[in-house]
Amino acid sequence: MSSLAGEVAVVTGARHGIGAALAAALAAAGASVAVTHHDGAVASQVAAHLLGSIPHGAYLEVFLPERDPIWWNLVANRPPLEEGWIELTDAPGLGWELDPEYVARYRLR
């Protein structure tokens, strides 16, 4: 990331899908612009993988537990945030294990 010009493009995948977010990220790379993400909840966990898959991924937006309880509770094996860093799993797909108690608590019937 140190070779980038210092500008940051903000992409979101929640409304337009991960493919559109990746296309925007690739366009930013062509312009030597770093990429960050703006969205909440589960989208942040998906965006972590997007940003981790590109050399110019810059920042992952994560909210406090009071603002975004889904990020903090839905995925039982969510990678910890430590000193501003998150380590992604190499498990298949997103590597998620959902917390069955949290899912049952908020399931619509």
Secondary structure, 3 states (H helix, E strand, C coil): CCCCCCCEEEECCCCCHHHHHHHHHHHHHHCCCEEEECCCCHHHHHHHHHHHCCCCEEECCCCCCCCCHHHHHCECCCCCEECCEECCCCCCCCCCCECHHHHHHHCCC
